[in-house]
């Protein structure tokens, strides 16, 4: 019991401080105290995959889960992005967006976090968890959505996207990145006038963001994903009872399609992006996930392609 109380007294102030810091960044953006970062570190391209000599089949923006701390990293060491580029060279892929920073500032590059990272690794994840709940909070959600939507739009333009070109933009999100992806829809529609498709992988989100300007949302899920399931229980907007929620309106409009990736888990050695866990057909979980994402995008493009002229 004494040990439990010690943990409560130790973690409690940290949680309060994190809640305040998470709100500070979105308020600093809204007040114009700090400008969002647009330039990438030396040697980091604005996009990978399809080259600039011709229009790609689609631009894919990968919004990682709460492990995202800097421009270069991702929870799987970049393996999913590499698999997508290898399997679909016609895509132009962006993986540098900071979904948990309205100011587009990589968490691990901030001086105080460099110090903390060497001592308390958990705080890095806790910060991003708090950002998800700020993004879901109705008081801050419109401003957060505009901030990150503008960040994604800026990065797409720097990667060669031309507003109004008609080239589809795909937001592929993992875990809490789904909250950010849904929130970015309106700003991307306004700034880019682009066909927009969302693909969530174990998506953790509150279902409150308006998806009216998204063509479709493809939900990659698994019975073994407990974290995604918690999200469907935690947020009332995801419950069928709340028929007027943005999520349920999109569902009734036929925009949401579920794709089963059983028996994958949210994280761990059997996760969606595991390069070692194998399926009966011999593919790894990572290969199946990449194949599923690529198949969804190609099916969309095939359906949208004009019929051959005689």
ZADO-1210 file (C-alpha; in nm, 4 decimals, padded with zeros to 6 digits):
<atoms>
<atom x="00.0000" y="00.0000" z="00.0000" code="UNK" pos="1"/>
<atom x="00.2821" y="00.2394" z="00.0871" code="UNK" pos="2"/>
<atom x="00.4452" y="00.1724" z="-00.2489" code="UNK" pos="3"/>
<atom x="00.1139" y="00.2423" z="-00.4228" code="UNK" pos="4"/>
<atom x="00.0747" y="00.5742" z="-00.2442" code="UNK" pos="5"/>
<atom x="00.4286" y="00.6717" z="-00.3351" code="UNK" pos="6"/>
<atom x="00.3517" y="00.6090" z="-00.7026" code="UNK" pos="7"/>
<atom x="00.0324" y="00.8175" z="-00.6774" code="UNK" pos="8"/>
<atom x="00.2144" y="01.1110" z="-00.5191" code="UNK" pos="9"/>
<atom x="00.5008" y="01.0825" z="-00.7706" code="UNK" pos="10"/>
<atom x="00.2947" y="01.0453" z="-01.0868" code="UNK" pos="11"/>
<atom x="00.0057" y="01.2753" z="-00.9920" code="UNK" pos="12"/>
<atom x="00.1995" y="01.6038" z="-01.0258" code="UNK" pos="13"/>
<atom x="00.3559" y="01.4776" z="-01.3474" code="UNK" pos="14"/>
<atom x="00.0132" y="01.4103" z="-01.4965" code="UNK" pos="15"/>
<atom x="-00.1066" y="01.7578" z="-01.3999" code="UNK" pos="16"/>
<atom x="00.2061" y="01.9191" z="-01.5464" code="UNK" pos="17"/>
<atom x="00.1694" y="01.7194" z="-01.8677" code="UNK" pos="18"/>
<atom x="-00.1961" y="01.8174" z="-01.9029" code="UNK" pos="19"/>
<atom x="-00.1021" y="02.1853" z="-01.8767" code="UNK" pos="20"/>
<atom x="00.1954" y="02.1568" z="-02.1138" code="UNK" pos="21"/>
<atom x="-00.0130" y="01.9728" z="-02.3748" code="UNK" pos="22"/>
<atom x="-00.2615" y="02.2594" z="-02.3794" code="UNK" pos="23"/>
<atom x="00.0109" y="02.5239" z="-02.3889" code="UNK" pos="24"/>
<atom x="00.1323" y="02.4229" z="-02.7342" code="UNK" pos="25"/>
<atom x="-00.2043" y="02.4460" z="-02.9054" code="UNK" pos="26"/>
<atom x="-00.2761" y="02.7762" z="-02.7311" code="UNK" pos="27"/>
<atom x="00.0652" y="02.9115" z="-02.8352" code="UNK" pos="28"/>
<atom x="-00.0233" y="02.8228" z="-03.1942" code="UNK" pos="29"/>
<atom x="-00.3629" y="02.9897" z="-03.1702" code="UNK" pos="30"/>
<atom x="-00.2222" y="03.3075" z="-03.0156" code="UNK" pos="31"/>
<atom x="00.0541" y="03.3294" z="-03.2757" code="UNK" pos="32"/>
<atom x="00.3288" y="03.3284" z="-03.0125" code="UNK" pos="33"/>
<atom x="00.5274" y="03.0736" z="-03.2102" code="UNK" pos="34"/>
<atom x="00.5274" y="02.9847" z="-03.5783" code="UNK" pos="35"/>
<atom x="00.5030" y="02.6185" z="-03.6813" code="UNK" pos="36"/>
<atom x="00.8245" y="02.4616" z="-03.8094" code="UNK" pos="37"/>
<atom x="00.8205" y="02.3873" z="-04.1823" code="UNK" pos="38"/>
<atom x="01.1820" y="02.2992" z="-04.2687" code="UNK" pos="39"/>
<atom x="01.3110" y="01.9458" z="-04.2212" code="UNK" pos="40"/>
<atom x="01.6541" y="01.8482" z="-04.0873" code="UNK" pos="41"/>
<atom x="01.9358" y="01.8198" z="-04.3390" code="UNK" pos="42"/>
<atom x="01.9186" y="01.4981" z="-04.5368" code="UNK" pos="43"/>
<atom x="01.5494" y="01.4321" z="-04.4721" code="UNK" pos="44"/>
<atom x="01.3420" y="01.4437" z="-04.7952" code="UNK" pos="45"/>
<atom x="00.9927" y="01.5888" z="-04.8012" code="UNK" pos="46"/>
<atom x="00.8709" y="01.2665" z="-04.9616" code="UNK" pos="47"/>
<atom x="00.9957" y="00.9261" z="-05.0681" code="UNK" pos="48"/>
<atom x="00.8774" y="00.6828" z="-05.3311" code="UNK" pos="49"/>
<atom x="00.7540" y="00.8087" z="-05.6679" code="UNK" pos="50"/>
<atom x="00.9913" y="01.0648" z="-05.8156" code="UNK" pos="51"/>
<atom x="00.9126" y="01.4227" z="-05.9204" code="UNK" pos="52"/>
<atom x="00.9261" y="01.3513" z="-06.2957" code="UNK" pos="53"/>
<atom x="00.5570" y="01.2555" z="-06.3082" code="UNK" pos="54"/>
<atom x="00.2422" y="01.2738" z="-06.0937" code="UNK" pos="55"/>
<atom x="00.2191" y="00.9891" z="-05.8402" code="UNK" pos="56"/>
<atom x="-00.0889" y="00.7702" z="-05.8121" code="UNK" pos="57"/>
<atom x="-00.1455" y="00.9158" z="-05.4649" code="UNK" pos="58"/>
<atom x="00.0254" y="01.1012" z="-05.1841" code="UNK" pos="59"/>
<atom x="00.0292" y="00.8975" z="-04.8635" code="UNK" pos="60"/>
<atom x="00.0867" y="01.0697" z="-04.5281" code="UNK" pos="61"/>
<atom x="00.1754" y="00.8345" z="-04.2435" code="UNK" pos="62"/>
<atom x="00.0641" y="00.9532" z="-03.8973" code="UNK" pos="63"/>
<atom x="00.2309" y="00.7294" z="-03.6428" code="UNK" pos="64"/>
<atom x="00.1173" y="00.6340" z="-03.2925" code="UNK" pos="65"/>
<atom x="00.2271" y="00.7838" z="-02.9614" code="UNK" pos="66"/>
<atom x="00.5835" y="00.6585" z="-03.0055" code="UNK" pos="67"/>
<atom x="00.6457" y="00.9352" z="-03.2620" code="UNK" pos="68"/>
<atom x="00.9070" y="01.1667" z="-03.1108" code="UNK" pos="69"/>
<atom x="01.1106" y="01.3017" z="-03.4000" code="UNK" pos="70"/>
<atom x="01.1003" y="01.3479" z="-03.7785" code="UNK" pos="71"/>
<atom x="01.2896" y="01.0304" z="-03.8608" code="UNK" pos="72"/>
<atom x="01.1563" y="00.7678" z="-03.6224" code="UNK" pos="73"/>
<atom x="00.8451" y="00.5547" z="-03.5983" code="UNK" pos="74"/>
<atom x="00.7294" y="00.2743" z="-03.3726" code="UNK" pos="75"/>
<atom x="00.8545" y="00.0083" z="-03.6144" code="UNK" pos="76"/>
<atom x="01.1783" y="00.1692" z="-03.7258" code="UNK" pos="77"/>
<atom x="01.0170" y="00.2806" z="-04.0525" code="UNK" pos="78"/>
<atom x="00.9466" y="-00.0732" z="-04.1726" code="UNK" pos="79"/>
<atom x="00.5836" y="-00.0096" z="-04.2706" code="UNK" pos="80"/>
<atom x="00.6746" y="00.2960" z="-04.4780" code="UNK" pos="81"/>
<atom x="00.9569" y="00.1018" z="-04.6460" code="UNK" pos="82"/>
<atom x="00.7205" y="-00.1876" z="-04.7237" code="UNK" pos="83"/>
<atom x="00.4645" y="00.0498" z="-04.8761" code="UNK" pos="84"/>
<atom x="00.7248" y="00.2180" z="-05.0971" code="UNK" pos="85"/>
<atom x="00.8651" y="-00.1184" z="-05.2074" code="UNK" pos="86"/>
<atom x="00.5217" y="-00.2629" z="-05.2813" code="UNK" pos="87"/>
<atom x="00.3735" y="00.0475" z="-05.4452" code="UNK" pos="88"/>
<atom x="00.6442" y="00.2577" z="-05.6104" code="UNK" pos="89"/>
<atom x="00.3695" y="00.4701" z="-05.7658" code="UNK" pos="90"/>
<atom x="00.3006" y="00.6330" z="-05.4261" code="UNK" pos="91"/>
<atom x="00.4721" y="00.9419" z="-05.2876" code="UNK" pos="92"/>
<atom x="00.5016" y="00.8853" z="-04.9128" code="UNK" pos="93"/>
<atom x="00.5462" y="01.1384" z="-04.6310" code="UNK" pos="94"/>
<atom x="00.6411" y="01.0129" z="-04.2858" code="UNK" pos="95"/>
<atom x="00.7787" y="01.3259" z="-04.1194" code="UNK" pos="96"/>
<atom x="00.4576" y="01.4887" z="-03.9927" code="UNK" pos="97"/>
<atom x="00.4483" y="01.5426" z="-03.6140" code="UNK" pos="98"/>
<atom x="00.0881" y="01.4471" z="-03.5276" code="UNK" pos="99"/>
<atom x="00.1295" y="01.5297" z="-03.1579" code="UNK" pos="100"/>
<atom x="00.2694" y="01.8796" z="-03.2031" code="UNK" pos="101"/>
<atom x="00.0543" y="02.1682" z="-03.3308" code="UNK" pos="102"/>
<atom x="00.3818" y="02.3575" z="-03.3800" code="UNK" pos="103"/>
<atom x="00.5376" y="02.0677" z="-03.5775" code="UNK" pos="104"/>
<atom x="00.8225" y="02.0547" z="-03.3251" code="UNK" pos="105"/>
<atom x="00.9799" y="01.7082" z="-03.2796" code="UNK" pos="106"/>
<atom x="00.9523" y="01.6164" z="-02.9131" code="UNK" pos="107"/>
<atom x="01.2874" y="01.4424" z="-02.8796" code="UNK" pos="108"/>
<atom x="01.4761" y="01.7432" z="-03.0188" code="UNK" pos="109"/>
<atom x="01.3650" y="01.9832" z="-02.7450" code="UNK" pos="110"/>
<atom x="01.6460" y="02.0421" z="-02.4906" code="UNK" pos="111"/>
<atom x="01.4418" y="01.9580" z="-02.1805" code="UNK" pos="112"/>
<atom x="01.3159" y="01.6368" z="-02.3397" code="UNK" pos="113"/>
<atom x="01.6665" y="01.5301" z="-02.4383" code="UNK" pos="114"/>
<atom x="01.7510" y="01.5435" z="-02.0683" code="UNK" pos="115"/>
<atom x="01.4309" y="01.3636" z="-01.9662" code="UNK" pos="116"/>
<atom x="01.4700" y="01.0987" z="-02.2357" code="UNK" pos="117"/>
<atom x="01.7899" y="00.9774" z="-02.0722" code="UNK" pos="118"/>
<atom x="01.6156" y="00.9469" z="-01.7355" code="UNK" pos="119"/>
<atom x="01.2395" y="00.8944" z="-01.7670" code="UNK" pos="120"/>
<atom x="01.1463" y="00.7332" z="-02.0996" code="UNK" pos="121"/>
<atom x="00.7812" y="00.7004" z="-01.9963" code="UNK" pos="122"/>
<atom x="00.7306" y="01.0775" z="-02.0022" code="UNK" pos="123"/>
<atom x="00.7886" y="01.0907" z="-02.3761" code="UNK" pos="124"/>
<atom x="00.4944" y="00.8598" z="-02.4360" code="UNK" pos="125"/>
<atom x="00.2853" y="01.0308" z="-02.1679" code="UNK" pos="126"/>
<atom x="00.3270" y="01.3641" z="-02.3452" code="UNK" pos="127"/>
<atom x="00.1869" y="01.2269" z="-02.6705" code="UNK" pos="128"/>
<atom x="-00.0986" y="01.0506" z="-02.4891" code="UNK" pos="129"/>
<atom x="-00.1969" y="01.3842" z="-02.3378" code="UNK" pos="130"/>
<atom x="-00.1851" y="01.5449" z="-02.6831" code="UNK" pos="131"/>
<atom x="-00.4394" y="01.2895" z="-02.8085" code="UNK" pos="132"/>
<atom x="-00.6825" y="01.3911" z="-02.5363" code="UNK" pos="133"/>
<atom x="-00.6232" y="01.7601" z="-02.6076" code="UNK" pos="134"/>
<atom x="-00.7001" y="01.6900" z="-02.9743" code="UNK" pos="135"/>
<atom x="-01.0200" y="01.5113" z="-02.8660" code="UNK" pos="136"/>
<atom x="-01.1287" y="01.7827" z="-02.6202" code="UNK" pos="137"/>
<atom x="-01.4120" y="01.9878" z="-02.7712" code="UNK" pos="138"/>
<atom x="-01.2616" y="02.3085" z="-02.6271" code="UNK" pos="139"/>
<atom x="-00.9326" y="02.2685" z="-02.8123" code="UNK" pos="140"/>
<atom x="-01.0244" y="02.0346" z="-03.0979" code="UNK" pos="141"/>
<atom x="-01.1018" y="02.2971" z="-03.3666" code="UNK" pos="142"/>
<atom x="-00.7718" y="02.4770" z="-03.3082" code="UNK" pos="143"/>
<atom x="-00.5716" y="02.1541" z="-03.2845" code="UNK" pos="144"/>
<atom x="-00.7325" y="02.0238" z="-03.6033" code="UNK" pos="145"/>
<atom x="-00.6501" y="02.3438" z="-03.7904" code="UNK" pos="146"/>
<atom x="-00.2905" y="02.3405" z="-03.6662" code="UNK" pos="147"/>
<atom x="-00.2090" y="01.9842" z="-03.7656" code="UNK" pos="148"/>
<atom x="-00.4181" y="02.0014" z="-04.0829" code="UNK" pos="149"/>
<atom x="-00.2173" y="02.3055" z="-04.1868" code="UNK" pos="150"/>
<atom x="00.1073" y="02.1237" z="-04.1010" code="UNK" pos="151"/>
<atom x="00.0096" y="01.8296" z="-04.3235" code="UNK" pos="152"/>
<atom x="-00.0978" y="02.0638" z="-04.6035" code="UNK" pos="153"/>
<atom x="00.2326" y="02.2527" z="-04.5880" code="UNK" pos="154"/>
<atom x="00.4369" y="01.9329" z="-04.5981" code="UNK" pos="155"/>
<atom x="00.2348" y="01.8027" z="-04.8938" code="UNK" pos="156"/>
<atom x="00.2925" y="02.1239" z="-05.0892" code="UNK" pos="157"/>
<atom x="00.6649" y="02.1079" z="-05.0145" code="UNK" pos="158"/>
<atom x="00.6582" y="01.7474" z="-05.1398" code="UNK" pos="159"/>
<atom x="00.5116" y="01.8639" z="-05.4717" code="UNK" pos="160"/>
<atom x="00.1355" y="01.8486" z="-05.4222" code="UNK" pos="161"/>
<atom x="-00.0564" y="02.0987" z="-05.6338" code="UNK" pos="162"/>
<atom x="-00.3908" y="02.2079" z="-05.4841" code="UNK" pos="163"/>
<atom x="-00.6820" y="02.1214" z="-05.7080" code="UNK" pos="164"/>
<atom x="-00.4782" y="01.8663" z="-05.9073" code="UNK" pos="165"/>
<atom x="-00.7210" y="01.5855" z="-05.8263" code="UNK" pos="166"/>
<atom x="-00.4451" y="01.3520" z="-05.7039" code="UNK" pos="167"/>
<atom x="-00.5778" y="01.1642" z="-05.4004" code="UNK" pos="168"/>
<atom x="-00.4282" y="01.2147" z="-05.0558" code="UNK" pos="169"/>
<atom x="-00.4301" y="00.9149" z="-04.8217" code="UNK" pos="170"/>
<atom x="-00.3947" y="00.9633" z="-04.4463" code="UNK" pos="171"/>
<atom x="-00.2656" y="00.6358" z="-04.3022" code="UNK" pos="172"/>
<atom x="-00.2761" y="00.6533" z="-03.9234" code="UNK" pos="173"/>
<atom x="-00.1670" y="00.4186" z="-03.6479" code="UNK" pos="174"/>
<atom x="-00.3366" y="00.4164" z="-03.3069" code="UNK" pos="175"/>
<atom x="-00.3772" y="00.7743" z="-03.1759" code="UNK" pos="176"/>
<atom x="-00.2773" y="00.9109" z="-03.5151" code="UNK" pos="177"/>
<atom x="-00.6392" y="00.8377" z="-03.6154" code="UNK" pos="178"/>
<atom x="-00.7602" y="01.1222" z="-03.3925" code="UNK" pos="179"/>
<atom x="-00.5309" y="01.3618" z="-03.5784" code="UNK" pos="180"/>
<atom x="-00.6171" y="01.2226" z="-03.9228" code="UNK" pos="181"/>
<atom x="-00.9890" y="01.2719" z="-03.8742" code="UNK" pos="182"/>
<atom x="-00.9320" y="01.6213" z="-03.7444" code="UNK" pos="183"/>
<atom x="-00.7198" y="01.7209" z="-04.0445" code="UNK" pos="184"/>
<atom x="-00.9937" y="01.6484" z="-04.3007" code="UNK" pos="185"/>
<atom x="-01.1575" y="01.9922" z="-04.3053" code="UNK" pos="186"/>
<atom x="-00.8317" y="02.1889" z="-04.3279" code="UNK" pos="187"/>
<atom x="-00.6959" y="01.9675" z="-04.6057" code="UNK" pos="188"/>
<atom x="-01.0210" y="02.0028" z="-04.7990" code="UNK" pos="189"/>
<atom x="-01.0019" y="02.3810" z="-04.7629" code="UNK" pos="190"/>
<atom x="-00.6346" y="02.4210" z="-04.8520" code="UNK" pos="191"/>
<atom x="-00.5817" y="02.1471" z="-05.1118" code="UNK" pos="192"/>
<atom x="-00.9265" y="02.0682" z="-05.2566" code="UNK" pos="193"/>
<atom x="-00.8109" y="01.7083" z="-05.2817" code="UNK" pos="194"/>
<atom x="-00.9816" y="01.3690" z="-05.2898" code="UNK" pos="195"/>
<atom x="-00.9150" y="01.2406" z="-04.9387" code="UNK" pos="196"/>
<atom x="-00.9155" y="00.8860" z="-04.8022" code="UNK" pos="197"/>
<atom x="-00.8426" y="00.7758" z="-04.4467" code="UNK" pos="198"/>
<atom x="-00.6973" y="00.4401" z="-04.3434" code="UNK" pos="199"/>
<atom x="-00.6765" y="00.3728" z="-03.9693" code="UNK" pos="200"/>
<atom x="-00.4608" y="00.0966" z="-03.8254" code="UNK" pos="201"/>
<atom x="-00.5755" y="00.0090" z="-03.4758" code="UNK" pos="202"/>
<atom x="-00.7302" y="00.3565" z="-03.4670" code="UNK" pos="203"/>
<atom x="-00.7797" y="00.5190" z="-03.1256" code="UNK" pos="204"/>
<atom x="-01.0077" y="00.8221" z="-03.1654" code="UNK" pos="205"/>
<atom x="-01.3255" y="00.9768" z="-03.0266" code="UNK" pos="206"/>
<atom x="-01.5347" y="00.9736" z="-03.3464" code="UNK" pos="207"/>
<atom x="-01.6250" y="01.3442" z="-03.3141" code="UNK" pos="208"/>
<atom x="-01.4434" y="01.4798" z="-03.6203" code="UNK" pos="209"/>
<atom x="-01.6534" y="01.5551" z="-03.9274" code="UNK" pos="210"/>
<atom x="-01.5730" y="01.3184" z="-04.2157" code="UNK" pos="211"/>
<atom x="-01.8093" y="01.4792" z="-04.4674" code="UNK" pos="212"/>
<atom x="-01.5225" y="01.5813" z="-04.6958" code="UNK" pos="213"/>
<atom x="-01.3495" y="01.2425" z="-04.6835" code="UNK" pos="214"/>
<atom x="-01.4331" y="00.9943" z="-04.9582" code="UNK" pos="215"/>
<atom x="-01.3998" y="00.6964" z="-04.7271" code="UNK" pos="216"/>
<atom x="-01.2449" y="00.5614" z="-04.4101" code="UNK" pos="217"/>
<atom x="-01.0989" y="00.2111" z="-04.4038" code="UNK" pos="218"/>
<atom x="-01.0662" y="00.0675" z="-04.0553" code="UNK" pos="219"/>
<atom x="-00.7944" y="-00.1957" z="-04.0243" code="UNK" pos="220"/>
<atom x="-00.8692" y="-00.3804" z="-03.7028" code="UNK" pos="221"/>
<atom x="-00.8280" y="-00.7095" z="-03.5206" code="UNK" pos="222"/>
<atom x="-01.0024" y="-00.9018" z="-03.2451" code="UNK" pos="223"/>
<atom x="-00.6652" y="-00.9131" z="-03.0715" code="UNK" pos="224"/>
<atom x="-00.6355" y="-00.5328" z="-03.0569" code="UNK" pos="225"/>
<atom x="-00.7464" y="-00.4407" z="-02.7052" code="UNK" pos="226"/>
<atom x="-00.6327" y="-00.0783" z="-02.7240" code="UNK" pos="227"/>
<atom x="-00.8511" y="00.0008" z="-03.0239" code="UNK" pos="228"/>
<atom x="-01.1422" y="-00.1698" z="-02.8513" code="UNK" pos="229"/>
<atom x="-01.0957" y="00.0523" z="-02.5448" code="UNK" pos="230"/>
<atom x="-01.1409" y="00.3548" z="-02.7718" code="UNK" pos="231"/>
<atom x="-01.4756" y="00.2271" z="-02.8993" code="UNK" pos="232"/>
<atom x="-01.5921" y="00.1882" z="-02.5375" code="UNK" pos="233"/>
<atom x="-01.4409" y="00.5080" z="-02.3964" code="UNK" pos="234"/>
<atom x="-01.5884" y="00.7658" z="-02.6339" code="UNK" pos="235"/>
<atom x="-01.9696" y="00.7971" z="-02.6521" code="UNK" pos="236"/>
<atom x="-01.9492" y="00.9334" z="-03.0084" code="UNK" pos="237"/>
<atom x="-01.8416" y="00.5846" z="-03.1160" code="UNK" pos="238"/>
<atom x="-02.1487" y="00.4225" z="-02.9585" code="UNK" pos="239"/>
<atom x="-02.4384" y="00.3340" z="-03.1886" code="UNK" pos="240"/>
<atom x="-02.6729" y="00.5019" z="-02.9424" code="UNK" pos="241"/>
<atom x="-02.5406" y="00.8457" z="-03.0470" code="UNK" pos="242"/>
<atom x="-02.6744" y="00.8396" z="-03.4009" code="UNK" pos="243"/>
<atom x="-02.6004" y="01.2080" z="-03.4623" code="UNK" pos="244"/>
<atom x="-02.2251" y="01.1804" z="-03.3980" code="UNK" pos="245"/>
<atom x="-01.9883" y="01.2422" z="-03.6886" code="UNK" pos="246"/>
<atom x="-01.8707" y="00.8797" z="-03.6750" code="UNK" pos="247"/>
<atom x="-02.2219" y="00.7355" z="-03.6944" code="UNK" pos="248"/>
<atom x="-02.3239" y="00.9760" z="-03.9714" code="UNK" pos="249"/>
<atom x="-02.0250" y="00.8620" z="-04.1769" code="UNK" pos="250"/>
<atom x="-02.1098" y="00.5001" z="-04.1028" code="UNK" pos="251"/>
<atom x="-02.4698" y="00.5422" z="-04.2217" code="UNK" pos="252"/>
<atom x="-02.3410" y="00.7148" z="-04.5351" code="UNK" pos="253"/>
<atom x="-02.1450" y="00.4004" z="-04.6181" code="UNK" pos="254"/>
<atom x="-01.8069" y="00.5693" z="-04.5843" code="UNK" pos="255"/>
<atom x="-01.6602" y="00.3309" z="-04.3245" code="UNK" pos="256"/>
<atom x="-01.5318" y="-00.0139" z="-04.4200" code="UNK" pos="257"/>
<atom x="-01.3745" y="-00.2579" z="-04.1735" code="UNK" pos="258"/>
<atom x="-01.0886" y="-00.4875" z="-04.2762" code="UNK" pos="259"/>
<atom x="-01.0036" y="-00.7727" z="-04.0379" code="UNK" pos="260"/>
<atom x="-00.6356" y="-00.8346" z="-03.9664" code="UNK" pos="261"/>
<atom x="-00.6820" y="-01.1067" z="-03.7037" code="UNK" pos="262"/>
<atom x="-00.4996" y="-01.2210" z="-03.4968" code="UNK" pos="263"/>
<atom x="-00.2748" y="-00.9115" z="-03.4870" code="UNK" pos="264"/>
<atom x="-00.2327" y="-00.7155" z="-03.1645" code="UNK" pos="265"/>
<atom x="-00.1911" y="-00.3402" z="-03.1190" code="UNK" pos="266"/>
<atom x="00.1718" y="-00.3623" z="-03.0082" code="UNK" pos="267"/>
<atom x="00.4266" y="-00.6315" z="-02.9339" code="UNK" pos="268"/>
<atom x="00.5710" y="-00.9273" z="-03.1248" code="UNK" pos="269"/>
<atom x="00.2336" y="-01.0059" z="-03.2877" code="UNK" pos="270"/>
<atom x="00.1409" y="-00.6489" z="-03.3807" code="UNK" pos="271"/>
<atom x="00.0087" y="-00.5276" z="-03.7141" code="UNK" pos="272"/>
<atom x="00.3622" y="-00.4308" z="-03.8190" code="UNK" pos="273"/>
<atom x="00.5506" y="-00.7328" z="-03.6849" code="UNK" pos="274"/>
<atom x="00.8154" y="-00.8513" z="-03.9328" code="UNK" pos="275"/>
<atom x="00.8405" y="-01.1911" z="-03.7578" code="UNK" pos="276"/>
<atom x="00.4850" y="-01.3052" z="-03.6744" code="UNK" pos="277"/>
<atom x="00.3591" y="-01.5163" z="-03.9649" code="UNK" pos="278"/>
<atom x="00.0180" y="-01.6017" z="-04.1054" code="UNK" pos="279"/>
<atom x="-00.0883" y="-01.9406" z="-04.2431" code="UNK" pos="280"/>
<atom x="-00.0205" y="-01.8122" z="-04.5970" code="UNK" pos="281"/>
<atom x="00.3439" y="-01.7465" z="-04.5067" code="UNK" pos="282"/>
<atom x="00.3271" y="-01.3656" z="-04.5005" code="UNK" pos="283"/>
<atom x="00.4355" y="-01.1679" z="-04.1980" code="UNK" pos="284"/>
<atom x="00.1925" y="-00.9361" z="-04.0242" code="UNK" pos="285"/>
<atom x="00.3894" y="-00.6443" z="-04.1688" code="UNK" pos="286"/>
<atom x="00.3572" y="-00.7789" z="-04.5228" code="UNK" pos="287"/>
<atom x="-00.0174" y="-00.8357" z="-04.4870" code="UNK" pos="288"/>
<atom x="-00.0720" y="-00.4854" z="-04.3490" code="UNK" pos="289"/>
<atom x="00.1263" y="-00.3280" z="-04.6332" code="UNK" pos="290"/>
<atom x="-00.0567" y="-00.5441" z="-04.8911" code="UNK" pos="291"/>
<atom x="-00.3938" y="-00.4406" z="-04.7445" code="UNK" pos="292"/>
<atom x="-00.3132" y="-00.0686" z="-04.7527" code="UNK" pos="293"/>
<atom x="-00.1808" y="-00.0890" z="-05.1083" code="UNK" pos="294"/>
<atom x="-00.4835" y="-00.2919" z="-05.2198" code="UNK" pos="295"/>
<atom x="-00.7249" y="-00.0334" z="-05.0761" code="UNK" pos="296"/>
<atom x="-00.5500" y="00.2541" z="-05.2548" code="UNK" pos="297"/>
<atom x="-00.5259" y="00.0739" z="-05.5884" code="UNK" pos="298"/>
<atom x="-00.8905" y="-00.0345" z="-05.5716" code="UNK" pos="299"/>
<atom x="-00.9933" y="00.3256" z="-05.5073" code="UNK" pos="300"/>
<atom x="-00.7870" y="00.4532" z="-05.8007" code="UNK" pos="301"/>
<atom x="-00.9185" y="00.1824" z="-06.0329" code="UNK" pos="302"/>
<atom x="-01.2779" y="00.2659" z="-05.9421" code="UNK" pos="303"/>
<atom x="-01.2146" y="00.6398" z="-05.9914" code="UNK" pos="304"/>
<atom x="-01.0352" y="00.6016" z="-06.3246" code="UNK" pos="305"/>
<atom x="-01.2372" y="00.7197" z="-06.6275" code="UNK" pos="306"/>
<atom x="-01.3481" y="00.4435" z="-06.8653" code="UNK" pos="307"/>
<atom x="-01.1344" y="00.3830" z="-07.1722" code="UNK" pos="308"/>
<atom x="-01.2414" y="00.5891" z="-07.4659" code="UNK" pos="309"/>
<atom x="-01.3299" y="00.3988" z="-07.7881" code="UNK" pos="310"/>
</atoms>
